[in-house]
Amino acid sequence: MANQIEENPEMREMFDCSPARKVQLPKARFNPSNAALNNILQYSTKTAFEASL
């Protein structure tokens, strides 16, 4: 990926603008809540158990 960024000016521009874009979205959550993580883990455990039956 680093090679792509170095060799492709368009991709480099997108990469350089990424932090600025994150700042422009202050209400966006980039980390899931603990409740969301727990739901995912519970679902994963349930489906893994069902698959083993």
C-alpha positions in Angstrom: 0.0 0.0 0.0 2.9 2.3 0.8 4.3 1.8 -2.7 0.9 2.6 -4.2 0.7 5.9 -2.3 4.3 6.8 -3.3 3.8 5.9 -7.0 0.3 7.2 -7.5 -0.2 11.0 -7.1 -4.0 10.7 -7.0 -3.8 8.1 -4.2 -1.2 10.3 -2.4 -3.5 13.2 -2.4 -6.3 11.1 -1.0 -4.0 9.8 1.7 -2.8 13.3 2.6 -6.3 14.6 2.9 -7.5 11.8 5.2 -6.8 13.5 8.5 -8.5 16.7 7.4 -11.6 14.7 6.3 -11.8 13.0 9.7 -11.7 16.5 11.4 -14.6 17.6 9.2 -16.7 14.8 10.5 -16.7 15.4 14.3 -19.9 13.5 14.9 -18.7 10.4 13.1 -17.7 7.6 15.4 -14.6 5.7 14.4 -14.6 3.4 17.4 -17.6 1.1 18.1 -19.2 1.3 21.5 -18.7 -1.5 24.1 -22.3 -2.5 23.5 -21.8 -2.9 19.8 -18.6 -5.0 20.4 -20.4 -7.2 22.9 -23.3 -7.8 20.4 -20.8 -8.8 17.7 -19.0 -11.2 20.1 -22.2 -12.7 21.3 -23.5 -13.3 17.8 -20.1 -14.8 16.8 -20.2 -17.2 19.7 -23.8 -18.2 18.9 -23.1 -18.8 15.2 -19.9 -20.7 16.0 -21.7 -22.9 18.4 -24.6 -23.6 15.9 -22.0 -24.4 13.2 -20.4 -27.0 15.4 -23.7 -28.9 15.9 
